Amino acid sequence: GNRLRGGPQMIQLSLDSKR
């Protein structure tokens, strides 16, 4: 995912994706 794009929710998804 892309942490730089989107809001806080997007960041959560990005981190989960990297898991």
C-alpha positions as CSV (number, residue, x, y, z in Angstrom):
1,G,0.0,0.0,0.0
2,N,0.9,3.7,-0.1
3,R,1.2,5.4,3.2
4,L,1.9,8.8,1.5
5,R,-1.5,8.6,-0.2
6,G,-4.9,8.8,1.5
7,G,-5.9,9.6,5.1
8,P,-5.3,7.8,8.4
9,Q,-7.5,4.9,7.4
10,M,-5.4,4.4,4.2
11,I,-2.2,4.2,6.3
12,Q,-3.7,1.5,8.5
13,L,-4.5,-0.6,5.3
14,S,-1.0,0.1,4.0
15,L,0.7,-1.2,7.1
16,D,-1.6,-4.2,7.1
17,S,-0.7,-5.0,3.5
18,K,3.0,-4.9,4.3
19,R,2.4,-7.4,7.2
